[in-house]
């Protein structure tokens, strides 16, 4: 006796709506409308592969401020949030890079100063 299961001609396991009873229909011809819907679904799936969805809770007053600013900019608030968050992230990274270089320069200057003092003694 083995633990192997007989192959399932349909999808393995159960779906959310119960057991799957799928069968291969082979190649089929789609109407132009069906082909367009299929292409749109494929394009949407491809697009979603490159996206990450982010969900978070925010206070009503904060969201109201974002909505007001978005309205002034003439864009939907979700678009405004993505734009502003991305801009701020880029600015923060640039500032950290500059700060990191400044810290590195200061450390190098201190080390050179110590070395010069040690050589002068």
C-alpha angles and dihedrals in degrees: 000000000000133000092231116123124218112258114266112228090207131044114313117250129003129305126219089270097049134274116353116240102188126158131188109252094186120221114345133185116243124208114240089256092051091046091051091050091048092049091049091050091049091048091050091049091049090050093050091054088067095047134082119203118218125196127185141155120246135180118262092240092053092049091047089055090050091049092050092050091046090051090053089050091048096236135109112273093243091055090046091052092050091048096047095043092050093047091049093048091052091048092048092050091048091048091049090050091051092045090048091052091047091051091047091050091049091050091049091049092051091048091050090048092051090047091050091050092048091050092048093053 
